[in-house]
Amino acid sequence: MSSTVSRIPAASAEATCQHFSALLAHETDCWDVKHAISNDRQDFILLDVRGEESYQKGHLLNAINLPNWKVKVDNVSEYPHDTLFIVYCAGPHCNGADKAALHLAKMGRPVKKMIGGIIGWLDEGFELVTL
């Protein structure tokens, strides 16, 4: 007798590789961002896409505040076109990072979302910078 877990068979190894490769091409996590920042290996622009008030209360080190509704060509034109942007918002309950990622992708810009956002960052025990 099968369980509800195994009742639907797992995807093939090939399909699973495609799925997770695509997922990792679109997302990064708090640990990877923290590791890059802590080891002077930050090869991306980190965008906090929440509002200015939230940003001032606490944000990630080296993050630039650019609320998702301000992610426009003029506001990112200073960066080379191949610059990788990492976007984050409040957390899983917020779609600001998704909106910002979509805006950047429509501009032809490389972008990944930091899953978990501020909530994930704090859950991992990492600290925020305040102004």
Secondary structure, DSSP 4 states (H G I P E B T S, - for coil): ---TTTSSPPPPHHHHHHHHHHHHHHEE-HHHHHHHHHTT---SEEEE-S-HHHHHH-B-TT-EE--GGG--HHHHTTS-TT--EEEE-S-TT--HHHHHHHHHHHTT--EEEETTHHHHHHHTT---B--
